[in-house]
Amino acid sequence: MNLHLFVYGSLITAAGHAQGARLRQEAMLVGPATIAGRLYRVSWYPALRPAAVSTERVHGEVYRLADAIKSLAWLDDYEGISAGGTGSLAADEYQRAERDVTLADGGVISAWVYLYQLMVPEAARVVDGRWRG
């Protein structure tokens, strides 16, 4: 199982969220990274959607999970994914998927990421791809 996780919103270090603190207790920060995509503000939390062009990037962090099964179970719950799935149900806001992420040194690795599945207005887009809460 993939041990890497890419986060871009409430779980990044700068957000100061309690679930982010829990993640840092269970995982090792690999470092800053980017992923192809578009970032949107849904409410107090963000949404990552596929990029329209390959140059669109969302900024975040990559973690190496100590126990991926344990951590992904509570992360799926936090992201509202139905128990036992990766978010393939239409009712789930997010879907957990493996995608390539680019590390600060230019290396590319595969990591789990939570992708937003619902429609979101283009006016809610965070153009620079950096979540600031």
KEKERO-116287 format. One line per field, with one value per residue: residue in one letter; residue number from 1; x, y, z of N, C-alpha, C, O in turn. Coordinates in nm, 3 decimals. Example, Ala and Ser with C-alpha at 12.3 -4.5 7.8 and 13.67 -1.06 7.14 Angstrom:
// residues 2
residuo <- (a:s)
num <- (1:2)
n_X <- (1.319:1.285)
n_Y <- (-0.569:-0.225)
n_Z <- (0.780:0.708)
ca_X <- (1.230:1.367)
ca_Y <- (-0.450:-0.106)
ca_Z <- (0.780:0.714)
c_X <- (1.320:1.290)
c_Y <- (-0.330:0.003)
c_Z <- (0.780:0.787)
o_X <- (1.424:1.341)
o_Y <- (-0.332:0.114)
o_Z <- (0.846:0.804)
//
This chain:
// residues 133
residuo <- (m:n:l:h:l:f:v:y:g:s:l:i:t:a:a:g:h:a:q:g:a:r:l:r:q:e:a:m:l:v:g:p:a:t:i:a:g:r:l:y:r:v:s:w:y:p:a:l:r:p:a:a:v:s:t:e:r:v:h:g:e:v:y:r:l:a:d:a:i:k:s:l:a:w:l:d:d:y:e:g:i:s:a:g:g:t:g:s:l:a:a:d:e:y:q:r:a:e:r:d:v:t:l:a:d:g:g:v:i:s:a:w:v:y:l:y:q:l:m:v:p:e:a:a:r:v:v:d:g:r:w:r:g)
num <- (1:2:3:4:5:6:7:8:9:10:11:12:13:14:15:16:17:18:19:20:21:22:23:24:25:26:27:28:29:30:31:32:33:34:35:36:37:38:39:40:41:42:43:44:45:46:47:48:49:50:51:52:53:54:55:56:57:58:59:60:61:62:63:64:65:66:67:68:69:70:71:72:73:74:75:76:77:78:79:80:81:82:83:84:85:86:87:88:89:90:91:92:93:94:95:96:97:98:99:100:101:102:103:104:105:106:107:108:109:110:111:112:113:114:115:116:117:118:119:120:121:122:123:124:125:126:127:128:129:130:131:132:133)
n_X <- (0.084:0.043:0.232:0.245:0.103:-0.061:-0.137:-0.338:-0.494:-0.683:-0.522:-0.256:0.054:0.062:-0.206:-0.288:-0.478:-0.653:-0.674:-0.469:-0.254:-0.280:-0.221:0.052:0.153:0.132:0.271:0.551:0.674:0.749:0.791:0.741:0.525:0.378:0.080:-0.085:-0.366:-0.669:-0.753:-1.018:-1.238:-1.461:-1.599:-1.512:-1.313:-1.101:-1.121:-0.990:-0.968:-0.950:-0.695:-0.733:-0.540:-0.206:-0.020:-0.137:-0.121:-0.148:-0.051:0.104:0.171:0.368:0.336:0.476:0.317:0.309:0.151:-0.040:-0.296:-0.432:-0.416:-0.534:-0.792:-0.906:-0.864:-1.021:-1.270:-1.269:-1.270:-1.519:-1.579:-1.755:-1.773:-1.538:-1.481:-1.333:-1.442:-1.603:-1.874:-2.147:-2.256:-2.051:-1.836:-1.564:-1.308:-1.071:-0.763:-0.482:-0.221:0.030:0.273:0.476:0.780:0.968:1.232:1.207:1.166:0.936:0.665:0.425:0.123:-0.139:-0.433:-0.696:-0.960:-1.198:-1.532:-1.773:-1.959:-1.829:-1.841:-1.674:-1.601:-1.520:-1.262:-0.924:-0.681:-0.394:-0.339:-0.275:-0.365:-0.502:-0.674)
n_Y <- (-0.119:0.225:0.460:0.733:1.061:1.337:1.659:1.958:2.152:2.200:2.027:2.095:2.213:2.493:2.556:2.490:2.317:2.080:1.816:1.811:1.828:1.579:1.418:1.481:1.357:1.094:1.057:1.128:1.434:1.481:1.692:2.011:2.016:1.986:1.944:1.855:2.044:2.224:2.460:2.525:2.726:2.589:2.622:2.674:2.514:2.365:2.259:2.027:1.997:1.838:1.957:2.199:2.251:2.124:2.282:2.399:2.418:2.289:2.371:2.209:1.970:1.674:1.371:1.087:0.809:0.631:0.411:0.325:0.207:0.247:0.532:0.624:0.535:0.703:0.946:0.920:0.918:1.176:1.325:1.266:1.035:0.746:0.464:0.204:0.251:0.431:0.666:0.650:0.668:0.863:1.041:1.115:1.383:1.390:1.197:0.948:0.909:0.782:0.981:1.142:1.345:1.636:1.686:1.931:1.919:1.847:1.581:1.312:1.150:0.897:0.954:0.938:1.134:1.363:1.418:1.648:1.578:1.697:1.954:2.283:2.636:2.834:3.086:3.049:2.972:2.937:3.101:3.103:2.855:2.806:2.730:2.929:2.930)
n_Z <- (0.000:-0.075:0.099:0.104:0.136:0.004:0.106:0.109:0.226:0.507:0.648:0.615:0.755:0.815:0.852:1.108:1.216:1.424:1.327:1.147:1.321:1.440:1.218:1.186:1.409:1.344:1.113:0.894:0.786:0.456:0.285:0.109:-0.180:-0.510:-0.707:-1.010:-1.081:-0.984:-0.740:-0.514:-0.310:-0.096:0.141:0.464:0.400:0.142:-0.208:-0.433:-0.772:-1.097:-1.324:-1.585:-1.769:-1.798:-1.664:-1.445:-1.099:-0.766:-0.443:-0.166:0.094:0.141:0.314:0.484:0.578:0.883:0.951:0.716:0.675:0.919:0.946:0.703:0.740:0.943:0.816:0.583:0.704:0.817:0.581:0.494:0.354:0.263:0.478:0.433:0.167:-0.115:-0.176:-0.399:-0.417:-0.527:-0.346:-0.177:-0.096:-0.143:-0.307:-0.255:-0.410:-0.594:-0.707:-0.908:-0.756:-0.735:-0.587:-0.394:-0.480:-0.739:-0.791:-0.860:-0.710:-0.626:-0.455:-0.209:-0.242:-0.172:-0.374:-0.493:-0.570:-0.638:-0.814:-0.845:-0.829:-1.074:-0.991:-0.732:-0.737:-0.631:-0.747:-0.739:-0.634:-0.368:-0.044:0.205:0.409)
ca_X <- (0.000:0.115:0.246:0.253:-0.021:-0.048:-0.241:-0.335:-0.590:-0.687:-0.421:-0.119:0.111:0.027:-0.348:-0.302:-0.599:-0.629:-0.653:-0.333:-0.163:-0.288:-0.146:0.195:0.190:0.130:0.342:0.670:0.666:0.850:0.820:0.647:0.506:0.267:0.006:-0.165:-0.504:-0.724:-0.798:-1.139:-1.290:-1.596:-1.649:-1.388:-1.221:-1.080:-1.150:-0.896:-1.031:-0.851:-0.648:-0.776:-0.413:-0.105:0.061:-0.208:-0.067:-0.194:0.062:0.073:0.279:0.363:0.369:0.492:0.237:0.370:0.055:-0.133:-0.431:-0.489:-0.430:-0.630:-0.928:-0.960:-0.863:-1.141:-1.383:-1.257:-1.307:-1.659:-1.590:-1.832:-1.690:-1.499:-1.461:-1.239:-1.518:-1.661:-2.017:-2.179:-2.289:-1.928:-1.776:-1.427:-1.264:-0.927:-0.703:-0.336:-0.181:0.170:0.301:0.613:0.847:1.041:1.357:1.174:1.131:0.794:0.624:0.281:0.071:-0.284:-0.483:-0.842:-1.011:-1.337:-1.613:-1.893:-1.937:-1.796:-1.840:-1.542:-1.574:-1.462:-1.127:-0.806:-0.601:-0.252:-0.326:-0.225:-0.472:-0.468:-0.780)
ca_Y <- (0.000:0.351:0.524:0.878:1.137:1.478:1.742:2.091:2.242:2.208:1.937:2.146:2.263:2.632:2.570:2.480:2.240:1.966:1.693:1.823:1.791:1.433:1.364:1.496:1.259:0.960:1.056:1.211:1.532:1.466:1.829:2.077:1.950:2.036:1.845:1.915:2.061:2.356:2.470:2.604:2.743:2.537:2.686:2.697:2.412:2.372:2.149:2.007:1.938:1.818:2.075:2.216:2.239:2.058:2.378:2.443:2.345:2.314:2.358:2.142:1.895:1.528:1.298:0.942:0.753:0.519:0.302:0.378:0.155:0.317:0.675:0.648:0.510:0.825:1.052:0.901:0.964:1.322:1.379:1.232:0.922:0.634:0.358:0.091:0.288:0.539:0.783:0.633:0.695:0.998:1.126:1.158:1.505:1.363:1.064:0.930:0.849:0.795:1.071:1.186:1.476:1.681:1.734:2.056:1.895:1.809:1.439:1.282:1.028:0.872:0.976:0.950:1.271:1.371:1.497:1.690:1.518:1.774:2.075:2.402:2.748:2.883:3.207:3.009:2.923:3.000:3.102:3.070:2.717:2.801:2.745:3.017:2.917)
ca_Z <- (0.000:-0.083:0.231:0.090:0.134:-0.032:0.167:0.050:0.290:0.654:0.707:0.601:0.879:0.839:0.886:1.253:1.248:1.515:1.250:1.093:1.431:1.451:1.105:1.212:1.512:1.284:0.985:0.881:0.678:0.351:0.245:0.019:-0.309:-0.590:-0.784:-1.117:-1.040:-0.955:-0.602:-0.496:-0.175:-0.084:0.263:0.539:0.350:-0.002:-0.298:-0.542:-0.890:-1.204:-1.396:-1.724:-1.843:-1.712:-1.590:-1.325:-0.985:-0.629:-0.351:-0.039:0.161:0.134:0.437:0.477:0.687:0.956:0.939:0.617:0.694:1.034:0.918:0.596:0.792:1.005:0.716:0.502:0.787:0.824:0.449:0.467:0.262:0.318:0.538:0.350:0.028:-0.143:-0.217:-0.532:-0.413:-0.573:-0.231:-0.110:-0.152:-0.185:-0.347:-0.233:-0.528:-0.605:-0.814:-0.904:-0.699:-0.760:-0.466:-0.410:-0.553:-0.876:-0.798:-0.869:-0.641:-0.619:-0.320:-0.193:-0.236:-0.169:-0.486:-0.476:-0.676:-0.669:-0.892:-0.768:-0.923:-1.114:-0.912:-0.603:-0.762:-0.569:-0.871:-0.720:-0.590:-0.229:0.054:0.318:0.508)
c_X <- (0.088:0.116:0.248:0.115:0.011:-0.166:-0.226:-0.425:-0.578:-0.582:-0.278:-0.075:0.062:-0.118:-0.373:-0.425:-0.564:-0.605:-0.516:-0.229:-0.163:-0.209:0.004:0.244:0.205:0.212:0.463:0.651:0.782:0.891:0.716:0.641:0.393:0.204:-0.069:-0.309:-0.542:-0.778:-0.918:-1.171:-1.433:-1.667:-1.524:-1.280:-1.210:-1.123:-1.043:-0.970:-0.924:-0.817:-0.706:-0.655:-0.306:-0.021:-0.008:-0.166:-0.135:-0.077:0.017:0.196:0.258:0.409:0.391:0.423:0.307:0.282:-0.056:-0.276:-0.501:-0.516:-0.534:-0.773:-0.985:-0.960:-0.985:-1.263:-1.384:-1.303:-1.449:-1.679:-1.661:-1.739:-1.663:-1.473:-1.356:-1.312:-1.581:-1.812:-2.044:-2.208:-2.165:-1.873:-1.640:-1.409:-1.115:-0.870:-0.551:-0.305:-0.032:0.177:0.448:0.669:0.926:1.171:1.334:1.140:0.980:0.767:0.473:0.237:-0.081:-0.318:-0.635:-0.888:-1.158:-1.417:-1.733:-1.859:-1.910:-1.788:-1.698:-1.504:-1.509:-1.316:-1.022:-0.697:-0.457:-0.230:-0.272:-0.338:-0.424:-0.578:-0.888)
c_Y <- (0.124:0.417:0.675:0.941:1.282:1.553:1.885:2.192:2.244:2.120:1.987:2.210:2.403:2.652:2.561:2.403:2.118:1.836:1.695:1.786:1.640:1.367:1.370:1.405:1.120:0.948:1.148:1.306:1.508:1.604:1.888:2.005:2.019:1.920:1.920:1.926:2.206:2.354:2.565:2.617:2.694:2.606:2.724:2.600:2.420:2.246:2.145:1.936:1.921:1.949:2.079:2.205:2.189:2.155:2.430:2.355:2.387:2.284:2.292:2.077:1.746:1.471:1.151:0.886:0.635:0.394:0.349:0.331:0.230:0.464:0.702:0.623:0.638:0.942:1.042:0.950:1.117:1.387:1.340:1.120:0.807:0.524:0.247:0.125:0.394:0.661:0.770:0.656:0.841:1.093:1.178:1.283:1.475:1.218:1.058:0.855:0.865:0.880:1.102:1.325:1.508:1.742:1.860:2.038:1.851:1.662:1.421:1.150:1.015:0.888:0.972:1.098:1.265:1.470:1.527:1.641:1.602:1.897:2.192:2.519:2.798:3.008:3.174:2.962:3.007:2.993:3.061:2.929:2.700:2.827:2.829:3.018:3.020)
c_Z <- (0.000:0.055:0.224:0.078:0.100:0.030:0.117:0.120:0.440:0.721:0.691:0.733:0.912:0.881:1.036:1.298:1.335:1.438:1.181:1.197:1.450:1.339:1.133:1.324:1.452:1.157:0.989:0.763:0.581:0.303:0.154:-0.115:-0.382:-0.666:-0.895:-1.070:-1.023:-0.813:-0.595:-0.348:-0.176:0.032:0.340:0.493:0.197:-0.076:-0.406:-0.654:-0.997:-1.274:-1.536:-1.817:-1.747:-1.630:-1.464:-1.207:-0.855:-0.538:-0.221:0.019:0.139:0.268:0.404:0.601:0.752:0.943:0.846:0.640:0.807:1.001:0.810:0.641:0.855:0.909:0.624:0.577:0.794:0.693:0.408:0.368:0.331:0.365:0.438:0.204:0.010:-0.197:-0.353:-0.534:-0.449:-0.458:-0.159:-0.178:-0.213:-0.226:-0.318:-0.352:-0.522:-0.727:-0.798:-0.845:-0.723:-0.633:-0.498:-0.489:-0.697:-0.893:-0.800:-0.797:-0.649:-0.474:-0.323:-0.187:-0.236:-0.275:-0.464:-0.596:-0.720:-0.753:-0.798:-0.866:-0.951:-1.034:-0.778:-0.619:-0.687:-0.676:-0.850:-0.665:-0.449:-0.132:0.170:0.423:0.500)
o_X <- (0.192:0.012:0.252:0.023:0.100:-0.281:-0.115:-0.432:-0.476:-0.555:-0.186:-0.157:0.024:-0.151:-0.469:-0.472:-0.456:-0.524:-0.456:-0.129:-0.059:-0.137:0.076:0.364:0.280:0.222:0.475:0.616:0.898:1.010:0.615:0.738:0.320:0.264:-0.111:-0.367:-0.462:-0.842:-0.921:-1.137:-1.518:-1.783:-1.439:-1.167:-1.298:-1.156:-1.010:-1.027:-0.818:-0.899:-0.727:-0.667:-0.316:0.043:0.055:-0.172:-0.172:-0.010:-0.093:0.308:0.146:0.507:0.332:0.464:0.360:0.334:-0.156:-0.369:-0.616:-0.625:-0.614:-0.866:-1.098:-1.046:-1.046:-1.350:-1.489:-1.368:-1.494:-1.784:-1.630:-1.639:-1.753:-1.446:-1.296:-1.250:-1.609:-1.871:-1.972:-2.187:-2.174:-1.864:-1.604:-1.484:-1.040:-0.922:-0.500:-0.356:0.023:0.098:0.533:0.613:0.949:1.215:1.429:1.089:0.906:0.836:0.402:0.304:-0.144:-0.242:-0.695:-0.859:-1.235:-1.376:-1.788:-1.743:-1.961:-1.734:-1.613:-1.385:-1.449:-1.255:-1.031:-0.631:-0.401:-0.116:-0.228:-0.400:-0.318:-0.574:-0.982)
o_Y <- (0.129:0.429:0.741:0.885:1.342:1.515:1.929:2.307:2.286:2.138:1.928:2.254:2.430:2.754:2.619:2.423:2.060:1.754:1.590:1.722:1.580:1.269:1.274:1.377:1.037:0.840:1.234:1.263:1.514:1.631:1.824:1.941:2.101:1.814:2.034:1.828:2.298:2.257:2.669:2.529:2.749:2.646:2.798:2.605:2.475:2.143:2.248:1.829:1.983:2.041:1.975:2.156:2.212:2.112:2.499:2.233:2.503:2.182:2.317:2.121:1.699:1.516:1.097:0.913:0.548:0.283:0.405:0.410:0.273:0.515:0.794:0.683:0.676:1.030:1.144:1.017:1.179:1.492:1.377:1.110:0.775:0.493:0.202:0.035:0.441:0.749:0.872:0.664:0.931:1.214:1.277:1.289:1.526:1.129:1.150:0.750:0.952:0.856:1.090:1.413:1.419:1.837:1.893:2.130:1.821:1.622:1.504:1.051:1.113:0.842:1.000:1.178:1.174:1.590:1.440:1.659:1.579:1.938:2.198:2.504:2.803:3.034:3.262:2.918:3.129:2.891:2.991:2.885:2.591:2.933:2.803:3.098:3.017)
o_Z <- (0.065:0.119:0.328:0.019:0.161:0.010:0.087:0.077:0.494:0.840:0.748:0.812:1.026:0.940:1.086:1.410:1.319:1.481:1.160:1.166:1.474:1.363:1.107:1.333:1.504:1.099:1.076:0.653:0.620:0.283:0.125:-0.158:-0.325:-0.685:-0.876:-1.023:-1.043:-0.772:-0.659:-0.269:-0.246:0.019:0.290:0.542:0.131:-0.018:-0.464:-0.634:-0.990:-1.283:-1.599:-1.930:-1.626:-1.534:-1.384:-1.215:-0.837:-0.555:-0.172:-0.002:0.121:0.326:0.310:0.714:0.682:0.926:0.892:0.624:0.793:1.025:0.824:0.588:0.826:0.918:0.591:0.520:0.779:0.695:0.299:0.304:0.446:0.300:0.367:0.125:0.107:-0.256:-0.417:-0.641:-0.407:-0.472:-0.086:-0.300:-0.319:-0.186:-0.352:-0.391:-0.452:-0.837:-0.689:-0.879:-0.729:-0.578:-0.615:-0.558:-0.769:-0.998:-0.747:-0.820:-0.676:-0.382:-0.425:-0.133:-0.293:-0.268:-0.422:-0.710:-0.828:-0.760:-0.686:-0.976:-0.862:-1.013:-0.716:-0.521:-0.681:-0.692:-0.934:-0.651:-0.412:-0.136:0.228:0.517:0.580)
//
